[in-house]
Amino acid sequence: MPHQNFNDLRAFLVVARDRSFTRAAAKLGVSPSALSHTMRGLEERLGVRLLTRTTRSVSPTEAGERLLRTVGPRFEEIEAELDALSDFREKPAGVVRITAGDHSVHTILWPKLAKVMHRYPDIKVEINIEQGLVDIAAQRFDAGVRLGEQVAKDMVSVRIGPDVRFAVIAAKSYFAKHAAPKTPQDLVAHRCINLRLPTYSGLYAWEFERNGRELKVRVDGQFIFNSIFQVRDAAVEGFGIAYVPEDLAQHYLSKGQLVRVLEEWSPPWAGYHLYYPSRRQSSPAFALLVDALRHRA
C-alpha cells in the first residue's frame, strides 16, 4: 500500500483495545460517528471485517485480533522511538499517562508532581483515577501505581511512598450505641461502609493479619462507595465502621471525632509503588517523573 496514511490503523488499535467507539473517539478527539465511518473505510480497503458491532459493544473479529496482536506492538515501537527523539531537545517533552487510585493520587502523586511540573511545561501528564487493578499495557498507560505487594513480578517497580497501615474507625456517636468489635469477625454484626473495587468482582473484603494469621472479612451496611474519601466521610458522619488508610483518619482521630479499633490486626503494608513494563524504553520525560516520584525515606 504505497503512500498509505496509517491513521486509520492507529484508530483501529484504539477501538479494538477499548472495545468502545465512544471511549476511543474521546481519546482520538473525533466523534463516534466519524470513527465508525473510518473503521468501515479501513475494512473496505482491506477487504476483511475487523470489528463485530452490536448496539451495546464492539469487539475484534478473528482477523481484527490478529491485526491487533501483530501490528499493535509495531506502533508502540514507533511511538517509543519518537518519544526518544526528545533526547535531542533542550528540555524534556512528551506525554506520560499514569493510572492510580484516588488515595495514592491525593497523597503521593499530586503533591510530588505539583512541586516539579512548573519547571517542565513541555511535559504533559495524564492521571487516570481507577480503583481496580489495570492492565497498563492493554490500556496503553506508561505506568501504574499499586501497593508493593500487588505489583506483578515482570514489572519494574519503584517505591514512591512510605508503608501504609489501614485503620478500622467509626464515629464516637456510633460506638455510643454499639459495642466496639473485639475481633475482625465481630464486624459482620455491625453496620459497615463498603468500598466497591472492580478488580475484586464487587465489594472489597477487609484484610487483617495478626501473628502471621491472615483474615478477610466481608461486611455489610447502608452505604457503598467507589472512593475511599467518601468511605471516610460517611464514617465521620456516624453511618458505621470504615476501613481506610490511617492517614485519612488521623485528623479526625486526633480531634476525637473518630475512634479506632482492632489496631493490633492492622500491620503495615508495603507502600505505593510506580510500576511499568521492563521492556519500556525510558524517555527523558518519563525518567524525570520517575525520579520526582521516587520515595526518599
Buried (B, 14 or more C-beta within 10 A) or exposed (E): EEEEEEEBBBBBBBBBBBEBBEBBBBBBEBEBEEBBEBBBEBBEEBEBBBBEEEEEEBBBBEBBEEBBEEBBEEEBEEBBEEBBEBEEEEEBBBBBBBBBBBBBBBBBBEEBBEEBBEEBEEBEBEBEBBBEBBEBBEBBBBBBBBBBEBBEEEBBBBBBBBEBEBBBBBBEBBBEEBEBBEEBEBBEEBBBBBBBBEEEEEBBBBBBEBEEEEBEBEBBBEBBBBBBEBBBBBBBBBBBBBBBBBBBBBEBBEEEBBBBBBEEBBBEBBBBBBBBBEEBEBBBBBEBBBEBBEBEE
